[in-house]
Amino acid sequence: MTTTLYYAPGACSFVPHVMLELAGKPYETAMVKLHKGEQKSEQYLAINPRGQVPVLVLSADGTKHTIISQIVAIINFLHDNHPSAGILPSDPLKKAQALQTFAWMNNTVHTTFTHVFMPAKFSDDAATKASISQYNQTLYAQLMQELNALVESKATQYLTGDTLGALDAYCLTLTRWAGIAKIDPTQFQALWVHVQQVASHPAVAVVIERERLTLNMYQAG
Ligand SMILES: N[C@@H](CCC(=O)N[C@@H](CS)C(=O)NCC(=O)O)C(=O)O
């Protein structure tokens, strides 16, 4: 079985990318250059008609491909296939609670950033796009406060226990995006300390290096 992750540097695909590294089994990667619009190419749309990363492509014999999209589904699949990697907790209640937070990260925090970064997805009017982006930047700062409080309240080293999990990788990505949204991530002290700790984990460090990411994207002014 060949497993290939279609990813874009710094995108939410960072999360399954880190989890594949954490699982420690062979996998391949294929980079999609979002800034060049490669996600809208005929070739990529044949893989994911929704034109987004991440996508996991599973191939048993090199000809038949099974495709999984949507980060929640991919993470759940990786957890089921690598149950001892710590991607999600194994206890059913703790797993449900972790997925509850993961779903919030995905359907609320992530989509708020999409409104800041890609307002053209929501309007074709220049003034409306500017207003959508600006308003959602304020919302994103509030969500960073919420994420900061979540990190402050954790009783363990990582968000779902004493080992790195999917929530930690998503937490890093969303905090990194704050800088892109012109919000200084270092103001959220507990969150920033946590994200740096996550970044120093070997599985995370490998992916940061491969995707050539800078953690603090904030530029004052
Ligand atoms: N709901 C999807 C969202 C995926 C998503 O937003 N992907 C972004 C990168 S973080 C993307 O591919 N954007 C390019 C585009 O929409 O054109 C998921 O959770 O996997």
The ligand as a Tripos MOL2 file, in Angstrom:
@<TRIPOS>MOLECULE
LIG
   20    19     1     0     0
SMALL
NO_CHARGES

@<TRIPOS>ATOM
      1 N1        -12.6870   21.6030    4.8330 N.3       1 LIG1
      2 C1        -11.3950   21.3450    4.2170 C.3       1 LIG1
      3 C2        -10.7000   22.6760    4.0420 C.3       1 LIG1
      4 C3         -9.3750   22.5160    3.3540 C.3       1 LIG1
      5 C4         -8.7710   23.8720    3.0360 C.2       1 LIG1
      6 O1         -9.2890   24.9330    3.4360 O.2       1 LIG1
      7 N2         -7.6700   23.8270    2.3070 N.am      1 LIG1
      8 C5         -7.0150   25.0400    1.8940 C.3       1 LIG1
      9 C6         -5.5850   25.1190    2.4380 C.3       1 LIG1
     10 S1         -5.5840   25.2670    4.1980 S.3       1 LIG1
     11 C7         -6.9120   25.0500    0.3810 C.2       1 LIG1
     12 O2         -6.6480   24.0410   -0.2430 O.2       1 LIG1
     13 N3         -7.1220   26.2330   -0.1940 N.am      1 LIG1
     14 C8         -7.0110   26.4550   -1.6060 C.3       1 LIG1
     15 C9         -8.3170   26.8520   -2.2060 C.2       1 LIG1
     16 O3         -9.3710   26.7540   -1.5340 O.co2     1 LIG1
     17 O4         -8.2910   27.2550   -3.3730 O.co2     1 LIG1
     18 C10       -10.5870   20.4220    5.1180 C.2       1 LIG1
     19 O5        -10.8090   20.4830    6.3280 O.co2     1 LIG1
     20 O6         -9.7580   19.6270    4.6330 O.co2     1 LIG1
@<TRIPOS>BOND
     1     1     2 1
     2     2     3 1
     3     2    18 1
     4     3     4 1
     5     4     5 1
     6     5     6 2
     7     5     7 1
     8     7     8 1
     9     8     9 1
    10     8    11 1
    11     9    10 1
    12    11    12 2
    13    11    13 1
    14    13    14 1
    15    14    15 1
    16    15    16 2
    17    15    17 1
    18    18    19 2
    19    18    20 1
@<TRIPOS>SUBSTRUCTURE
     1 LIG1         1 GROUP 0 **** ****
